[in-house]
Every structure is written in C-alpha cells, then in structure tokens.
Amino acid sequence: METSGPFLLLALAASIGLIILLSGRFKLHPFLAIVLSTYAFGLAAMGIGAIAGSDKPYVDDLGGTIAEGFGTILKSIGLVIVFGTVIGKVLERTGAAVTLADAVLKLVGRRHPAIAMSLMGWVVSIPVFCDSGYVVLSPLQRSIARKTGKNPVVLGTALATGLYASHTFVPPTPGPIAAAGNIGIGANGLIWVILFGIPVSLAAAGAGLVWALRRTAHLESGLDKAEETFEEYKAQFERIPGLGRALTPIVVPIVLMAIGSVAAFPSGDGTLVSGMLGDVLTDLGSPVNALLIGVVLALALLPARWDAQTLTTWVGEGLSDAAIILVITGAGGAFGSVIKETPIADYVKSLIGDGSSVAGPLALLVLFALAALLKTAQGSTTASLIITSTLAQPLLPALGLDTMLGGIPMGQVLAVMAIGAGAMVVSHVNDSYFWVVTQFSGMSISTAYRAQTAATLVQGLVAIAVVLGMGVFLL
C-alpha cells in the first residue's frame, strides 16, 4: 500500500480534475463527467494495483461496483429527493410560494424591505429550487422597489442570497439531502442535517443581507419600470392558498422527522419511546414516509377546479427536476463505491497518523476548499455538494469525522455543513442561478459580479466560520 498509495492519490486528483475539465471547460453534463471520471479512476486503480503486485485487484469488478454504488445511494435517498422536489413544484405552481412571501413581508414590514426579501427567500427556498424561487419572487422584488424607492440591486441581492442559503443547507432541498446520503447519514439522521442546517443557513443569509445593504446601494439596475407588478403576477393564480395551508406541506414533514428522531433516540437499553407507539412515531418520522405525507398535503392545495392533465404536468415537471439530481447523485454514489474498493483511505490514514494534524476542524476546512474548487470550476452548487460528499465519505474515519455525539452523527453532519459552505463559493457566469438573478433583476454582468458573486463568496466564508466554530466545541 505504501508504494501504491501516492499513485492512487494522484489518480484521484486527476479524476477530480477530469470532472472539472469535462463539466466546466467542455460543458459536459455533470452526470457523464462523473461517470467517465469514475471509469478513469477505476481503470487507473486496477493498473496501479497490478503494478504494485497486490494479492487481489483493487477493483475486482469495475462495472458491477459502479452499478452497485449507483443503485445503493438511490435506494437510500432517491424517493426523498423525488418527494421533496414534487412538493416544491406544487407550492410554486399553486401560488403557495407567493403566500409565504406575503407573510414574511407582513411580518417584517415595508420599512425593512431588504430584510423582508432575504427572509422570504430563505423560507421559500427550503422546498423550492433557488432558481425557481427567484423567478417566482422577482415580481415582488420589483414591485417593492417601486413602492419604497429602494435600490433594486440591494433588494435583488438580498433575495438572491436568502434563497441561496437555505437551498444549500436545509432539506428537503435535494442538494443537502443527496450530500447527507453520500456522506453516510441514514434516513433517520436527516433531521440533524435540518436542525444544524437552519442556523448555518441563517448565518449565511445574514451575511448576504449585510453585503447587499452595505456594498450594493451605489450600484445601478437597468430595471424596466413598466414591468409586471407583484399584484399583476398574483392575478394569474385562480385562488392562492392561505398561510396555514401553504406552510403545512413544509412544516408537517419536518415535525414528523423531528418526532421520529426523538422517539428513536437511544435511552438506557432501548429507545426514548418504546413499544408500539415508538414504532409508529419512528415509521412516520422516516423521511420517505414524512415527505410522502407532505406530497399529499401539497396536493390538497390544488384549486377547486383542476383537471388531471394539469396535475400530471405539474408532477411531471417535478419529476423532471428530480431526475437530474437523481442521476448525478447515483453517479456520485458509483464514484464513492469505486473509491472504497481501493486502499486509498488506509493510505490517507497512514499519512495523518493519529489524526491530530488534520482531523476535526481542519478536516472540515479541507472539505470546504474542495467543494469551493468544484463549485467555482463547474458552476452547479448541487453537483459540488454531491461530488465532494462522494469523495469525502470513504475518508471520514481517517479525517476524524466519524464522531458520534450520543445518537447524533456529529462528524458527518458537520462534514455536510462544511461541504455546503464550499458549494456556495462562488456563483458566477458558469452558474445558471447567476443568470437568473441578472436577467430578473436588471443587473449588468459587471454589477452582478460586484453584488451576487461577491455576496456568495462572503456567504460561504461566514458559513464555514460558523461550522468551524461548531467543530471546535462538538468534535
């Protein structure tokens, strides 16, 4: 292993570089980029093992290992991603996202429009993709800019960074769900990703808000004053759901998962809630079951007059969005499975020794840097989350990130948070979200770089600072 270890590390680094090259430079879909890089690494590992005279091949059955890894990760997290995406699509198409935005605006008041934009973005993007959320809320942003006289760039940046924060850290958005699955967090541990993701994402949203208020007020927007108002946008919906109904598909699954995790928490020789009641609460709190209940509650938001074709179209759009995440997640699982077949994790552990030099908070910083490199190079936050978590999972023990705190997989949860922080750095021209923000806010590219791109850099740095602080006390 000592002779092959350095070459395996070089092969892994080269395969990561190949992902960046194929998806960033040549614009190949991340799914194909990951699959091709997985095969490249697998073949290289097989050759390295043969040259090193290993007793058995490092990857005995490359095709079978890839297929098994692809299926295993989708088995654990696939339906969760699908259900979460469908909930978000129904909330978007029924106007429930507009209801949530209105509620936040009333809560904060029109005296603080930037705070309102940041908060409503953070709330809406928990179930809805940040790209879709910005499209849905941009009429409100433009309308408030006219009513209050506030700079549209300030409001647009506050909205964009609020959406971006929860999109990156808080399930049921698919990115952090997929990262948690890749890292090895079981379905019952997903609630801890939510509970830790909320404060980290709020810190990131706050950082984006401060940047918007203090660093973008002098920037100009080319916003057309004759564009559609928020009231005109709302008029397209036949009947917008009330706040309670709009919140139910989001809140109920989270509450169920929280109750299920508490019920299953170790206590003495058993769990905190035992017997039939404990079994029922645990089953209801399973993310798959909880989010399916969320889907049913979301369907209850449908207007009184709807047809099967409309519902099929909406669900189809949600499945289409989920399919992209699913195949990338599956490819990431395949890559991780191939990595596990090699002794690379043992070699890294031998380099680290007792782990005192790299383990814990410093290891979190390494994961942050890798995710930031991937994000900046290829543009997709979700792809960065998935790829980095795939690479990290086999190395967690060597990095000292397999720590448990009672029944909480603390090391793994903080690893997801660190990867999420890196996956925010930075949104620029190779990111579809960058173009959504510029097109719907009237920013020029140079203005967007000074507002959106710089703000996402600040968000990622603040988020990793918070995560490192958690790591110092909890690891």
C-alpha positions in Angstrom: 0.0 0.0 0.0 2.9 2.4 0.8 4.1 2.1 -2.8 0.7 2.4 -4.5 -0.8 5.0 -2.1 0.8 8.1 -3.7 -0.2 6.9 -7.2 -3.8 6.3 -6.0 -3.9 9.9 -4.6 -2.6 11.2 -7.9 -5.2 9.2 -9.8 -8.0 10.5 -7.6 -6.7 14.1 -8.0 -6.6 13.5 -11.8 -10.1 12.2 -11.8 -11.4 15.2 -9.9 -9.6 17.4 -12.4 -11.2 15.5 -15.2 -14.7 16.2 -13.7 -13.8 19.9 -13.6 -12.4 19.9 -17.1 -15.4 18.0 -18.7 -18.2 19.8 -16.9 -16.5 23.3 -16.8 -14.4 23.6 -19.9 -16.3 21.3 -22.3 -19.8 21.9 -20.7 -20.5 18.1 -20.5 -23.4 17.2 -18.2 -22.1 16.5 -14.7 -23.6 13.0 -14.8 -21.5 12.0 -17.8 -18.5 13.8 -16.4 -18.7 11.9 -13.1 -19.3 8.5 -14.8 -16.4 8.9 -17.2 -14.1 10.1 -14.4 -15.3 7.1 -12.3 -14.3 4.7 -15.0 -11.0 6.5 -15.5 -10.1 6.3 -11.8 -11.3 2.6 -11.6 -9.1 1.6 -14.6 -6.1 3.6 -13.2 -6.6 1.9 -9.8 -6.7 -1.5 -11.4 -3.4 -0.8 -13.2 -1.8 0.6 -10.1 -2.7 -2.4 -8.1 -1.3 -4.8 -10.7 2.0 -2.9 -10.9 2.2 -2.9 -7.1 1.8 -6.7 -7.0 -1.4 -6.6 -4.9 -2.7 -10.0 -3.9 -6.1 -9.2 -5.4 -7.2 -6.4 -7.8 -8.1 -3.1 -6.2 -11.3 -3.1 -8.2 -12.3 -6.6 -9.0 -15.5 -5.9 -11.0 -15.5 -2.3 -12.1 -18.8 -2.4 -13.9 -20.5 -4.2 -11.1 -19.1 -1.9 -8.5 -20.3 1.1 -10.3 -23.8 -0.3 -10.8 -24.0 -1.4 -7.2 -22.9 2.1 -5.9 -25.3 3.8 -8.2 -28.2 1.7 -7.0 -27.3 1.7 -3.3 -27.3 5.5 -3.0 -30.6 5.9 -4.9 -32.2 3.1 -2.7 -31.4 5.2 0.4 -32.2 8.7 -0.8 -33.9 8.5 -4.2 -37.6 8.8 -3.1 -36.8 11.5 -0.6 -35.4 13.6 -3.4 -38.4 12.9 -5.7 -41.0 13.7 -3.0 -39.2 16.9 -1.9 -39.0 18.2 -5.5 -42.7 17.4 -6.2 -43.7 19.3 -3.0 -41.7 22.3 -4.2 -43.2 22.3 -7.7 -46.7 22.1 -6.4 -46.1 25.0 -4.0 -44.7 27.0 -6.9 -47.5 26.3 -9.3 -50.4 26.7 -6.9 -49.2 30.1 -5.7 -48.4 28.9 -2.2 -44.8 30.3 -2.5 -46.4 33.7 -3.1 -48.4 33.3 0.2 -45.2 32.5 2.1 -43.6 35.6 0.6 -46.6 37.8 1.5 -46.5 36.5 5.1 -42.8 37.4 5.5 -43.4 40.8 4.1 -46.2 41.5 6.6 -44.1 40.1 9.5 -41.1 42.3 8.8 -43.0 45.3 7.5 -42.3 47.5 4.5 -39.9 49.7 6.4 -37.3 47.0 6.1 -37.7 45.7 2.5 -34.3 44.2 2.2 -34.7 42.1 5.4 -38.1 41.0 4.1 -36.6 39.9 0.8 -33.9 37.9 2.5 -36.3 36.2 4.9 -38.9 35.4 2.3 -36.2 34.0 0.0 -34.8 31.8 2.9 -38.3 30.5 3.6 -39.4 29.8 0.0 -36.2 28.1 -1.0 -36.4 25.3 1.7 -38.8 23.4 -0.6 -38.3 25.3 -3.9 -35.1 25.4 -6.0 -33.5 28.8 -5.7 -33.7 29.4 -9.4 -37.5 28.8 -9.4 -37.8 30.8 -6.2 -36.2 33.8 -7.7 -38.4 33.7 -10.7 -41.5 33.4 -8.5 -40.5 36.2 -6.2 -38.9 38.6 -8.6 -42.2 40.4 -9.4 -42.5 41.1 -5.7 -38.9 42.4 -5.5 -39.6 44.8 -8.4 -42.9 45.9 -7.0 -41.4 46.7 -3.6 -38.6 48.6 -5.2 -41.1 50.8 -6.9 -43.2 51.3 -3.8 -40.4 52.0 -1.4 -37.9 53.7 -3.7 -35.2 51.2 -2.6 -32.4 50.3 -4.9 -33.4 47.2 -6.9 -29.9 45.8 -6.8 -30.0 45.8 -2.9 -33.3 44.0 -2.9 -32.3 41.7 -5.7 -29.1 40.7 -3.9 -30.9 40.3 -0.6 -33.5 38.0 -2.2 -30.9 36.0 -4.2 -28.7 35.3 -1.1 -31.6 34.4 1.1 -32.8 31.9 -1.4 -29.2 30.6 -1.9 -28.7 30.0 1.8 -31.5 27.6 2.5 -31.2 26.0 -0.9 -27.6 24.9 0.0 -28.1 23.7 3.6 -31.7 22.8 4.5 -33.6 19.7 3.3 -35.9 18.9 1.7 -34.0 20.8 -1.0 -32.4 17.9 -2.9 -28.7 19.0 -2.7 -28.2 18.7 1.0 -30.3 15.5 1.1 -28.1 13.9 -1.5 -24.9 15.1 0.3 -26.2 13.6 3.5 -26.9 10.3 1.9 -23.5 10.2 0.2 -21.7 11.0 3.5 -23.5 8.0 5.0 -26.1 9.7 7.2 -29.1 7.3 7.4 -32.6 8.3 6.7 -33.3 8.7 10.5 -30.3 11.1 10.8 -31.6 13.5 8.2 -33.4 15.6 10.9 -29.9 16.6 12.3 -28.9 17.9 8.9 -32.1 20.1 9.1 -31.5 21.2 12.6 -27.9 22.2 12.1 -28.5 23.5 8.5 -31.0 26.1 9.8 -28.6 28.1 11.9 -25.8 27.8 9.4 -28.0 28.9 6.6 -29.4 31.8 8.6 -25.8 33.0 9.2 -25.1 32.8 5.5 -28.4 34.6 4.7 -27.5 37.3 7.2 -24.0 37.7 5.6 -25.6 38.1 2.2 -28.1 40.7 3.6 -25.3 42.7 5.2 -23.4 42.7 1.9 -26.5 43.8 0.0 -27.2 46.7 2.4 -23.6 48.0 2.7 -21.9 47.2 -0.6 -24.5 47.4 -3.3 -26.5 50.5 -2.6 -24.4 52.5 -5.1 -24.9 50.0 -7.9 -27.4 50.7 -10.7 -30.0 48.4 -12.2 -31.5 48.6 -15.7 -34.9 47.5 -14.4 -37.7 48.4 -16.7 -40.2 50.5 -14.8 -43.1 49.2 -16.9 -42.6 45.6 -15.8 -45.3 43.5 -14.2 -46.2 44.3 -10.6 -46.5 41.7 -7.9 -50.2 42.2 -7.8 -50.4 41.5 -11.5 -48.3 38.4 -11.1 -50.6 37.1 -8.3 -53.6 37.6 -10.5 -52.6 34.7 -12.7 -53.5 32.3 -9.9 -57.1 31.4 -9.6 -57.0 31.1 -5.9 -53.9 31.4 -3.7 -53.8 29.1 -0.6 -53.9 30.6 2.9 -50.8 30.7 5.0 -51.7 27.7 7.2 -52.3 25.5 4.1 -49.2 26.8 2.4 -47.0 26.0 5.4 -48.4 22.6 6.1 -46.5 20.6 3.3 -43.2 22.0 4.6 -43.8 22.0 8.4 -45.6 18.7 8.9 -42.8 16.5 7.4 -40.1 18.4 9.4 -42.1 17.9 12.6 -42.7 14.2 11.9 -39.0 13.7 11.2 -38.1 15.5 14.4 -40.6 13.4 16.5 -39.4 10.2 14.9 -35.7 11.0 15.7 -36.6 11.9 19.3 -38.6 8.7 19.6 -35.7 6.6 18.3 -33.0 8.4 20.4 -31.0 5.9 22.5 -32.1 5.7 26.1 -30.8 3.1 28.5 -31.1 -0.3 26.9 -33.6 0.8 24.3 -35.0 4.0 22.8 -36.6 7.1 24.3 -40.1 5.9 23.2 -40.5 2.2 23.1 -43.3 -0.3 22.2 -45.9 0.2 19.5 -46.0 4.0 20.0 -42.3 4.2 19.4 -42.6 2.1 16.3 -45.4 4.2 14.9 -43.6 7.5 15.6 -40.4 6.2 14.1 -42.2 5.0 10.9 -44.0 8.3 10.5 -40.7 10.1 11.0 -38.9 8.2 8.3 -38.0 10.9 5.7 -39.6 8.8 2.9 -42.9 8.5 4.8 -42.9 12.0 6.1 -42.3 13.6 2.7 -44.9 11.4 1.1 -47.3 12.9 3.6 -46.0 16.3 2.6 -46.8 15.4 -1.0 -50.4 14.5 -0.1 -50.7 17.8 1.9 -49.3 19.7 -1.1 -51.9 18.1 -3.4 -54.6 19.5 -1.1 -53.5 23.0 -2.2 -54.9 22.3 -5.7 -57.6 24.8 -6.7 -61.2 23.6 -6.7 -61.3 23.4 -10.5 -58.4 21.5 -11.8 -58.0 18.7 -14.3 -55.9 15.6 -14.4 -53.8 16.9 -17.2 -52.8 20.0 -15.1 -51.8 17.8 -12.1 -49.9 15.4 -14.3 -48.0 18.3 -15.9 -47.0 19.7 -12.5 -45.9 16.4 -11.1 -44.1 15.7 -14.4 -42.2 18.9 -14.1 -41.2 18.0 -10.5 -40.1 14.5 -11.6 -38.1 16.1 -14.5 -36.3 18.4 -12.0 -35.7 15.4 -9.7 -34.4 13.2 -12.4 -31.3 15.4 -13.0 -30.5 15.3 -9.3 -31.1 11.6 -9.1 -28.7 10.6 -11.9 -26.0 12.9 -10.6 -26.5 11.5 -7.1 -26.3 8.0 -8.5 -23.2 8.7 -10.4 -21.7 10.2 -7.2 -22.6 7.0 -5.3 -20.9 5.0 -8.0 -17.7 7.0 -7.8 -17.7 6.6 -4.0 -18.2 2.9 -4.3 -15.1 2.6 -6.6 -13.0 4.7 -4.2 -14.0 2.4 -1.3 -12.7 -0.7 -3.3 -9.2 0.8 -3.2 -6.9 1.2 -0.1 -6.7 4.9 -0.6 -8.5 5.7 2.7 -6.0 3.5 4.6 -3.1 5.4 2.9 -4.6 8.7 3.9 -4.9 7.5 7.4 -1.3 6.5 7.5 -0.3 9.9 6.3 -2.4 11.6 9.0 -1.0 9.3 11.7 -3.0 9.9 14.9 -5.1 12.5 13.1 -4.1 15.3 15.3 -2.7 17.4 12.4 -5.7 17.2 10.0 -8.7 15.8 12.0 -11.6 17.8 13.2 -12.0 21.4 12.3 -9.0 21.4 9.9 -10.6 18.4 8.1 -13.8 20.5 7.7 -11.7 23.2 6.1 -10.3 20.7 3.6 -13.8 19.6 2.6 -14.8 23.3 2.3 -11.9 24.0 0.0 -12.6 21.0 -2.3 -16.3 21.9 -2.6 -15.4 25.5 -3.3 -13.0 24.4 -6.1 -15.6 22.2 -7.7 -18.3 24.9 -7.4 -16.2 27.7 -8.9 -15.0 25.5 -11.7 -18.2 23.8 -12.9 -21.0 26.2 -11.6 -23.5 23.8 -10.0 -24.0 24.0 -6.2 -25.9 20.7 -6.2 -23.2 19.0 -8.3 -20.5 20.3 -5.9 -22.4 19.0 -2.9 -22.8 15.6 -4.5 -19.3 15.2 -5.9 -17.5 16.4 -2.8 -19.6 14.3 -0.4 -18.9 11.3 -2.6 -15.2 11.8 -2.4 -15.3 12.6 1.4 -17.3 9.6 2.6 -14.6 6.9 2.4 -12.1 9.3 4.1 -14.2 10.3 7.1 -12.7 7.9 9.6 -9.2 9.0 8.5 -10.2 12.6 8.9 -11.7 12.1 12.3 -15.2 13.0 11.0 -16.9 9.8 12.1 -17.5 11.2 15.5 -20.8 10.4 17.3 -22.3 12.7 20.0 -24.8 10.5 21.7 -27.0 9.3 18.9 -26.1 12.2 16.6 -23.6 11.5 13.8 -21.9 14.8 14.5 -18.8 14.4 12.4 -20.9 13.5 9.3 -23.4 16.4 9.9 -20.7 18.9 10.2 -19.0 17.5 7.1 -22.2 18.1 5.1 -22.3 21.7 6.5 -18.6 22.3 5.5 -19.2 21.0 2.0 -22.4 23.1 1.7 -20.3 26.2 2.7 -17.8 25.4 0.0 -20.6 24.8 -2.5 -21.7 28.4 -2.2 -18.3 29.8 -3.3 -18.9 31.4 -5.8 -21.8 32.0 -8.1 -20.6 33.4 -11.4 -21.1 33.1 -15.2 -20.9 29.3 -15.3 -23.8 29.1 -12.8 -27.4 29.1 -14.1 -28.5 30.9 -10.9 -26.2 33.8 -11.7 -28.0 34.3 -15.0 -31.5 34.0 -13.4 -30.5 36.7 -10.9 -29.1 39.0 -13.6 -31.9 38.6 -16.0 -34.8 39.1 -13.5 -33.2 41.9 -11.5 -31.9 44.1 -14.4 -28.2 43.8 -13.3 -25.4 44.0 -15.9 -22.7 41.3 -15.7 -20.3 43.7 -14.0 -22.9 44.7 -11.5 -23.8 41.1 -10.8 -20.2 40.3 -10.1 -19.9 43.0 -7.6 -23.3 42.1 -6.0 -24.2 38.5 -6.4 -20.8 36.9 -7.0 -19.1 38.8 -4.1 -22.0 38.1 -1.8 -21.8 34.4 -2.4 -18.1 34.5 -1.5 -18.9 36.3 1.7 -21.8 33.8 2.5 -19.5 30.8 2.0 -16.8 32.2 4.2 -19.2 33.2 7.0 -20.8 29.7 6.8 -17.5 27.8 7.1 -16.6 30.1 10.0 -19.8 29.1 11.8 -19.2 25.4 11.0 -15.6 25.6 12.2 -16.8 27.1 15.5 -19.3 24.3 15.9 -16.5 21.8 15.2 -14.2 23.2 17.9 -16.9 22.5 20.5 -18.7 19.4 19.2 -15.9 17.3 17.6 
